[in-house]
Amino acid sequence: MRTSFVTSAALLACTAALSTAAVAQDTKIALGMSGWTGFAPLTLADKAGIFKKHGLDVEIKMIPQKDRHLALASKAIQCAATTVETHVAWNTNGVPIVQIFQMDKSYGADGIAVRGDIKNFADLKGKTIGVDAPGTAPFFGLAWMLSKNGMSMKDVKTVTLSPQASAQAFVAGQNDAAMTYEPYLSTVRANPAAGKIMATTLDYPMVMDTVGCAPDWLKANPKAAQALTNAYFDALEMIKAEPAKANEIMGAAVKQSGEAFAKSSAFLRWQDKAANQKFFAGELQAFMKDAAAILLEAGIIRKLPEDFGVMVDTSFIK
């Protein structure tokens, strides 16, 4: 009798320990992103243990922007960091994603580099531009800048190159222009003999990044989505409190020194909670409508979205 009681007690204790372990387990999230400077606070949250502190087990997957929606559609990732207009394109083209917080706004971190004899956008007519594939931020950025100058993608020739390859090819003397972003735009800044930066997001403010998650995952995991948002804001606090340490960690992920990373990130602004609340209160919705028109003109989407509201959930930034 005594033996069975001890065994029962042991079993109960074991069961209790297992259930406690199950509760203590971190929620797993696979998040797709790239080495773009503006996404770096997510790397910081990962490497500095901020995600872990918020009860998350985040696996960051480096996936090119042109393929990130495929990973989302196949459930290989639950959340993704990308530009606002890319969220619009994915939703419109049948890959639903809901934006839950904004990470950054580009202040000169994206731009077009041109040869010395090109004075303005009209001079780009018929010229060859190295730019990433349709459906990426550089492609949209080029379409946006051309559109604002009375031109379209049909007026130029494009060579599909990643942002890094585009900058490298330009500095090596290939192509008439390159559309790229930091840290690769600084490759052009460091080689003035190759050409000049004709326009950036200081002149054309249209690159802003948000994190979004699959709607079914979001519905099932609101606490994890809130923790992800809070972890991002905590990472921004760490950047403020310990800039040198934070820059070293973020730079290492893109093979930059802390000092070089700090220079790259000076061309963008990370968005804290107050900035998020302001952005989600109307600016985001207005930009999505503007962007949709250019996405349609550039052939990225075949029709305008019917409902922009399903692309945003403001509850996590309140």
Secondary structure, 3 states (H helix, E strand, C coil): CHHHHHHHHHHHHHHHHHHHHHHHCCEEEEEEECCCHHHHHHHHHHHCCHHHHCCEEEEEEECCHHHHHHHHHCCCCCEEEEEHHHHHHHHHCCCCCEEEEEEEEECCCEEEEECCCCCCHHHHCCCEEEECCCCCHHHHHHHHHHHCCCCCHHHCEEEECCHHHHHHHHHCCCCCEEEEECCCHHHHHCCCCCCEEEEECCCCCCCEEEEEECHHHHHHCHHHHHHHHHHHHHHHHHHHHCHHHHHHHHHHCCCCCHHHHHHHHCCEEECCHHHHHHHHHHHHHHHHHHHHHHHHHCCCCCCCCCCCHHHECHHHHC
